Amino acid sequence: QVVLRVSIPNTEHSIKEMERLTSDEAEAKRASKKELSDKFSPAICVANLPKRYIALKVMYFGPRFYGFASEAQMGPTVESEIFEALQKTRLISGNKKELQYSRCGRTDKGVSSVGQVISLFLRSNIKDTVENNDNTSVSPDGEIDYVKVLNKVLPKDIRITGWSSAPNDFSSRFSCLGREYMYFFWRGNLDIEVMQNAGTKFIGEHDFRNFCKMDAANVQNFKRRITSFEILRCSEKFEDDELWAVKIKGSAFLWHQIRCMVAVLFLIGQRLESPSVIGELLDIETTPRKPQYTMAPEIPLLLHCCEFDCLDFKCSTDARRGLRVHLEKQCRDYKLQAAIFHEALSSCCSSSESREGDPVKEGGKKKKSSCRHVPLMCRQTGPSFDERRAKL
């Protein structure tokens, strides 16, 4: 007689052992996947690829944005949208300092541009460009079409319009030779000739502390050079009014400088101030404190172009065609909106009504006839630069 002895394992112990083995295998798989992911992550891949110092020309329409710089307290900003697109297209790896990022201008909330310039290291299809990056040594053939690639992912109110190779020591801010702004306005009752003659007083190097928002903590030199000033008639009209633009070019500008200059020009154009007030405000010996006055609105201000002597912006045929199609569509859409507003205006105001009693227009706005003008030199003033510095 054979007696079979069968050892029945502890069922609970076996289940726990199987769970432990399964857990170890899952952990090993996760670790393997993480190692593989780290090895081939987009950031590491981009970091190992050739890179090139590139300047990008940027166009944007300001009403949606809280300024250009991403350091703004609120969002969105133009800069944050651009960096999101750069990361999405895997053109960058690293932070702004590592990328040697710089911008030409720091436009404020609502301000637009067709000529902003930024520069930074971007991924390149061309090898050996970091050590020797200049406009003559590298052919653009075979390079990434930066304009086309970025415009595919940027929002409709931001577009890249060109790219250029730049020396590695280039700075969009400090290498800029000049910046040109345009400020659009409806003529209304403004005396353009008087404004033009008065505006020429800005030309040359002056202390513009009375034509800016003073930042005494960060700015100690308020001298800036204006190289040209002119007022131009635009092609747009609205009923019996015409659109005009102030065009100002200078080496650099202070915070809100253009909007302050235009505000004073509007007062002169309405003959509320004498053209001589510009000279009085530029004379900081006799006028060390800025009179209180309201700046011109931000929406009509445009950064028109930035001047450099070492850049040659390129845009492929396909990218230029896509840019043109996009802008034409935007123009049509805004023309449709304007037509709707014009129809709404017509439905509210019969064409037979007399306009003789309308308030006087002021640079696209209506001036309240009951408001008595106080001369600039008789108004309350803010603290002087020295007084502001003493409080810091």
C-alpha positions as CSV (number, residue, x, y, z in Angstrom):
1,Q,0.0,0.0,0.0
2,V,1.4,3.3,-1.1
3,V,0.5,6.4,0.8
4,L,0.7,9.6,-1.1
5,R,1.4,12.7,0.9
6,V,0.4,15.9,-0.8
7,S,1.5,19.3,0.6
8,I,-1.1,21.9,0.0
9,P,0.5,25.4,-0.1
10,N,-0.8,28.2,2.0
11,T,-3.3,29.9,-0.4
12,E,-3.0,33.3,1.3
13,H,0.8,33.2,1.2
14,S,0.8,32.3,-2.5
15,I,-1.5,35.1,-3.4
16,K,0.7,37.6,-1.6
17,E,3.8,36.3,-3.3
18,M,2.2,36.6,-6.7
19,E,1.0,40.1,-6.0
20,R,4.6,41.0,-4.9
21,L,6.1,39.6,-8.1
22,T,3.5,41.3,-10.2
23,S,4.2,44.6,-8.4
24,D,7.9,44.2,-8.9
25,E,7.4,43.5,-12.6
26,A,5.2,46.6,-13.0
27,E,7.7,48.8,-11.2
28,A,10.5,47.4,-13.4
29,K,8.5,48.2,-16.5
30,R,7.7,51.7,-15.3
31,A,11.4,52.3,-14.6
32,S,12.3,51.0,-18.0
33,K,9.8,53.2,-19.7
34,K,11.0,56.3,-17.7
35,E,14.6,55.5,-18.7
36,L,13.6,55.1,-22.3
37,S,11.4,58.3,-22.2
38,D,14.3,60.3,-20.6
39,K,16.7,59.0,-23.2
40,F,14.5,60.1,-26.1
41,S,12.6,63.1,-24.5
42,P,12.0,66.1,-26.9
43,A,14.0,68.4,-24.6
44,I,17.1,66.2,-24.6
45,C,16.7,65.5,-28.3
46,V,16.5,69.2,-29.1
47,A,19.5,70.0,-26.8
48,N,21.6,67.5,-28.8
49,L,20.6,68.9,-32.2
50,P,22.5,71.7,-34.0
51,K,21.4,75.2,-33.0
52,R,21.8,78.6,-34.5
53,Y,21.4,82.2,-33.3
54,I,18.3,83.5,-35.1
55,A,16.5,86.9,-35.2
56,L,12.8,86.7,-35.8
57,K,10.6,89.6,-37.0
58,V,7.3,89.6,-35.2
59,M,3.9,91.1,-36.1
60,Y,1.1,91.2,-33.6
61,F,-2.2,93.0,-32.9
62,G,-2.3,94.3,-29.4
63,P,-5.9,94.6,-28.1
64,R,-6.0,91.0,-26.7
65,F,-2.7,91.2,-24.9
66,Y,-1.4,92.6,-21.6
67,G,1.8,93.9,-23.3
68,F,4.6,92.1,-25.1
69,A,6.8,90.9,-22.2
70,S,5.9,87.8,-20.3
71,E,6.9,89.5,-17.0
72,A,3.5,91.3,-17.0
73,Q,1.3,90.8,-14.0
74,M,-1.5,89.5,-16.2
75,G,-1.9,87.4,-19.3
76,P,-1.9,86.6,-22.1
77,T,1.2,88.4,-23.4
78,V,2.7,88.2,-26.9
79,E,5.9,86.8,-25.5
80,S,4.2,83.9,-23.6
81,E,2.3,82.9,-26.8
82,I,5.5,82.9,-28.9
83,F,7.4,80.7,-26.4
84,E,4.5,78.3,-26.2
85,A,4.7,78.0,-30.0
86,L,8.5,77.6,-29.9
87,Q,8.2,74.8,-27.4
88,K,5.3,73.1,-29.3
89,T,7.4,73.1,-32.5
90,R,10.5,71.9,-30.5
91,L,12.6,74.7,-31.7
92,I,14.1,75.5,-28.3
93,S,15.6,73.8,-25.3
94,G,16.5,75.6,-22.1
95,N,15.4,78.8,-20.4
96,K,15.7,82.4,-21.7
97,K,19.2,82.9,-20.3
98,E,20.5,79.7,-21.9
99,L,18.9,80.7,-25.2
100,Q,20.4,84.2,-25.0
101,Y,17.0,85.7,-25.6
102,S,16.5,89.4,-26.2
103,R,13.7,91.6,-27.5
104,C,14.0,95.0,-29.3
105,G,11.0,96.7,-27.7
106,R,8.7,96.1,-24.7
107,T,5.4,97.4,-25.9
108,D,2.6,98.0,-23.4
109,K,-0.9,96.6,-23.1
110,G,-2.9,97.1,-26.3
111,V,0.0,98.3,-28.5
112,S,0.5,96.5,-31.9
113,S,3.6,95.9,-34.0
114,V,4.5,95.0,-37.6
115,G,8.3,95.2,-36.9
116,Q,9.2,93.8,-33.5
117,V,12.4,91.8,-33.4
118,I,13.5,89.0,-31.0
119,S,16.6,86.9,-31.0
120,L,17.6,83.5,-29.5
121,F,19.2,80.1,-30.2
122,L,16.9,77.9,-32.2
123,R,17.1,74.3,-33.5
124,S,18.8,74.2,-36.9
125,N,19.1,71.8,-39.8
126,I,22.6,73.1,-40.5
127,K,25.5,71.7,-38.5
128,D,28.4,73.7,-37.0
129,T,26.5,77.0,-36.7
130,V,26.9,77.7,-33.0
131,E,30.7,78.5,-33.3
132,N,30.5,80.4,-36.6
133,N,27.2,82.1,-37.2
134,D,27.2,84.9,-39.6
135,N,25.1,85.9,-42.6
136,T,27.7,85.1,-45.3
137,S,29.1,81.7,-44.2
138,V,26.0,79.6,-44.1
139,S,23.6,79.1,-47.0
140,P,19.9,79.2,-46.1
141,D,19.3,76.2,-48.4
142,G,18.0,73.3,-46.3
143,E,17.3,75.4,-43.2
144,I,14.1,75.1,-41.2
145,D,11.4,77.4,-42.6
146,Y,10.9,79.1,-39.2
147,V,8.2,81.5,-40.5
148,K,6.1,78.7,-41.9
149,V,6.6,76.3,-38.9
150,L,5.8,78.9,-36.3
151,N,2.8,80.5,-38.1
152,K,1.1,77.1,-38.2
153,V,0.8,77.1,-34.4
154,L,0.7,80.8,-33.4
155,P,-2.7,82.4,-32.6
156,K,-4.2,84.5,-35.5
157,D,-3.2,87.8,-33.9
158,I,0.5,86.9,-33.9
159,R,2.6,86.2,-37.0
160,I,6.3,85.7,-37.7
161,T,7.1,87.6,-40.9
162,G,10.8,86.9,-41.4
163,W,14.0,85.3,-39.9
164,S,17.7,86.1,-40.1
165,S,20.9,84.6,-39.0
166,A,22.6,86.7,-36.4
167,P,26.1,86.9,-34.8
168,N,26.2,85.1,-31.4
169,D,27.0,88.4,-29.7
170,F,23.9,90.1,-31.2
171,S,21.3,91.7,-29.0
172,S,17.8,92.7,-30.3
173,R,17.8,95.4,-27.7
174,F,21.3,96.9,-27.7
175,S,22.2,96.2,-31.4
176,C,19.1,98.2,-32.6
177,L,20.1,101.4,-34.4
178,G,16.6,103.0,-34.4
179,R,13.0,102.3,-33.7
180,E,10.0,103.8,-35.6
181,Y,6.5,104.2,-34.2
182,M,3.2,105.3,-35.8
183,Y,0.2,106.7,-34.0
184,F,-3.1,106.7,-36.0
185,F,-5.8,109.2,-35.4
186,W,-8.9,110.8,-37.0
187,R,-8.3,114.4,-38.0
188,G,-11.5,115.8,-36.7
189,N,-10.9,119.5,-35.8
190,L,-7.2,119.2,-35.5
191,D,-4.9,121.7,-37.2
192,I,-2.4,119.3,-38.9
193,E,-0.1,122.1,-40.0
194,V,0.3,123.5,-36.5
195,M,0.9,120.0,-35.1
196,Q,3.6,119.3,-37.8
197,N,5.4,122.6,-37.1
198,A,5.2,122.0,-33.3
199,G,6.4,118.3,-33.6
200,T,9.7,119.4,-35.3
201,K,10.7,120.7,-31.8
202,F,11.1,117.1,-30.7
203,I,13.9,116.4,-33.2
204,G,17.3,116.2,-31.7
205,E,18.5,115.0,-28.3
206,H,16.4,116.2,-25.4
207,D,15.5,115.2,-21.8
208,F,12.0,113.7,-22.2
209,R,11.2,113.2,-18.5
210,N,8.0,115.4,-18.9
211,F,6.9,113.2,-21.8
212,C,6.9,109.8,-20.2
213,K,5.8,107.8,-17.2
214,M,8.8,108.3,-14.9
215,D,10.4,105.1,-13.6
216,A,12.9,106.6,-11.1
217,A,13.8,103.2,-9.7
218,N,15.2,101.8,-12.9
219,V,15.9,104.8,-15.2
220,Q,18.2,107.7,-14.4
221,N,18.9,109.0,-17.9
222,F,15.9,110.5,-19.6
223,K,17.8,111.9,-22.7
224,R,16.6,110.4,-26.0
225,R,17.4,111.3,-29.6
226,I,14.5,111.8,-32.1
227,T,15.8,111.6,-35.6
228,S,12.6,112.3,-37.6
229,F,9.0,113.5,-37.1
230,E,6.2,113.7,-39.7
231,I,2.4,113.6,-39.9
232,L,1.0,111.6,-42.8
233,R,-2.4,111.3,-44.4
234,C,-3.7,107.7,-44.6
235,S,-6.0,106.3,-47.3
236,E,-8.9,105.5,-44.9
237,K,-11.9,107.9,-44.6
238,F,-15.0,107.8,-42.5
239,E,-17.8,110.1,-43.9
240,D,-16.2,113.6,-43.9
241,D,-13.2,112.6,-41.7
242,E,-9.8,111.4,-42.6
243,L,-7.3,109.1,-41.0
244,W,-3.9,110.4,-40.3
245,A,-0.7,109.1,-38.6
246,V,2.1,110.6,-36.6
247,K,5.4,108.9,-37.5
248,I,8.3,109.3,-35.0
249,K,11.7,107.7,-35.3
250,G,14.4,107.7,-32.6
251,S,17.3,105.7,-31.2
252,A,15.2,104.5,-28.2
253,F,12.1,105.6,-26.2
254,L,11.0,105.9,-22.6
255,W,8.0,104.3,-21.0
256,H,4.8,105.8,-22.6
257,Q,6.9,108.5,-24.3
258,I,5.1,108.3,-27.7
259,R,1.6,108.5,-26.1
260,C,2.6,111.5,-24.0
261,M,4.1,113.3,-27.0
262,V,1.0,112.7,-29.0
263,A,-1.3,113.8,-26.2
264,V,0.4,117.2,-26.1
265,L,0.3,117.4,-29.9
266,F,-3.5,116.9,-29.8
267,L,-3.9,119.8,-27.4
268,I,-1.8,122.0,-29.8
269,G,-3.8,120.8,-32.8
270,Q,-7.0,121.9,-31.1
271,R,-5.3,125.3,-30.4
272,L,-5.8,124.7,-26.7
273,E,-2.0,125.0,-26.2
274,S,0.7,127.0,-27.9
275,P,3.4,125.1,-29.9
276,S,5.9,126.8,-27.5
277,V,4.7,124.5,-24.7
278,I,6.8,121.7,-26.1
279,G,10.0,123.8,-25.6
280,E,8.9,124.6,-22.1
281,L,8.3,120.9,-21.2
282,L,11.7,119.9,-22.7
283,D,13.4,122.5,-20.5
284,I,13.9,120.6,-17.3
285,E,15.7,123.5,-15.6
286,T,12.5,125.6,-15.7
287,T,10.1,122.7,-15.7
288,P,11.6,120.0,-13.4
289,R,8.1,118.5,-12.6
290,K,5.7,117.0,-15.1
291,P,2.3,118.7,-15.3
292,Q,-0.5,116.2,-14.9
293,Y,-2.2,115.3,-18.2
294,T,-3.8,112.2,-19.8
295,M,-1.8,110.1,-22.2
296,A,-3.2,109.3,-25.7
297,P,-5.0,105.9,-25.9
298,E,-2.8,102.8,-26.5
299,I,-4.8,101.0,-29.2
300,P,-3.8,103.4,-32.1
301,L,0.0,103.0,-31.4
302,L,2.1,100.8,-33.6
303,L,5.7,99.8,-33.4
304,H,6.4,100.1,-37.2
305,C,10.0,98.9,-37.6
306,C,13.3,98.3,-35.9
307,E,16.6,99.1,-37.7
308,F,19.7,96.9,-37.7
309,D,22.7,96.8,-39.9
310,C,23.6,93.2,-39.5
311,L,20.4,91.4,-40.3
312,D,18.9,90.2,-43.6
313,F,15.4,88.9,-43.0
314,K,14.2,86.0,-45.2
315,C,10.7,84.6,-45.9
316,S,10.1,81.6,-48.2
317,T,7.6,81.9,-51.0
318,D,5.2,79.4,-49.3
319,A,5.4,81.3,-46.0
320,R,4.9,84.7,-47.7
321,R,1.9,83.4,-49.5
322,G,0.4,81.9,-46.4
323,L,1.0,85.2,-44.5
324,R,-0.7,87.2,-47.2
325,V,-3.7,84.9,-47.3
326,H,-4.1,85.1,-43.6
327,L,-3.8,88.9,-43.4
328,E,-6.3,89.3,-46.3
329,K,-8.8,87.2,-44.5
330,Q,-8.3,89.2,-41.3
331,C,-8.8,92.5,-43.3
332,R,-12.0,91.1,-44.9
333,D,-13.4,90.0,-41.5
334,Y,-12.7,93.5,-40.0
335,K,-14.2,95.2,-43.0
336,L,-17.4,93.1,-42.5
337,Q,-17.5,94.1,-38.8
338,A,-17.0,97.8,-39.8
339,A,-19.9,97.4,-42.3
340,I,-22.2,96.1,-39.5
341,F,-21.2,99.0,-37.2
342,H,-21.8,101.4,-40.0
343,E,-25.2,100.0,-40.6
344,A,-26.0,100.2,-36.9
345,L,-25.0,103.8,-36.9
346,S,-27.2,104.5,-39.9
347,S,-30.1,102.9,-38.3
348,C,-29.7,105.2,-35.2
349,C,-28.9,108.4,-37.0
350,S,-30.9,109.5,-40.0
351,S,-28.8,111.0,-42.8
352,S,-31.2,114.0,-42.9
353,E,-30.3,115.0,-39.3
354,S,-28.0,118.0,-38.9
355,R,-24.6,117.5,-37.5
356,E,-23.9,121.1,-36.7
357,G,-24.6,120.6,-33.0
358,D,-22.2,117.7,-32.6
359,P,-19.4,118.0,-30.1
360,V,-16.0,118.8,-31.4
361,K,-13.8,115.8,-32.2
362,E,-10.4,115.4,-30.6
363,G,-8.0,113.0,-32.3
364,G,-10.8,110.5,-32.9
365,K,-12.6,111.3,-29.7
366,K,-15.4,113.8,-28.8
367,K,-14.5,116.6,-26.6
368,K,-17.0,117.7,-24.0
369,S,-17.9,121.3,-24.7
370,S,-18.6,122.0,-21.0
371,C,-15.1,121.0,-19.9
372,R,-12.9,124.1,-19.5
373,H,-9.3,123.6,-20.5
374,V,-6.6,124.3,-17.9
375,P,-3.2,125.2,-19.6
376,L,-0.5,122.6,-19.0
377,M,1.9,125.0,-17.3
378,C,-0.8,125.9,-14.8
379,R,-1.7,122.4,-13.8
380,Q,-0.7,120.4,-10.7
381,T,2.6,118.6,-11.2
382,G,4.0,115.3,-10.0
383,P,7.2,114.8,-8.0
384,S,10.5,115.6,-9.7
385,F,13.0,112.9,-10.4
386,D,15.1,113.9,-7.4
387,E,12.1,113.8,-5.1
388,R,11.1,110.4,-6.5
389,R,14.6,109.0,-5.9
390,A,14.7,110.4,-2.3
391,K,11.6,108.2,-1.5
392,L,13.2,105.0,-2.7
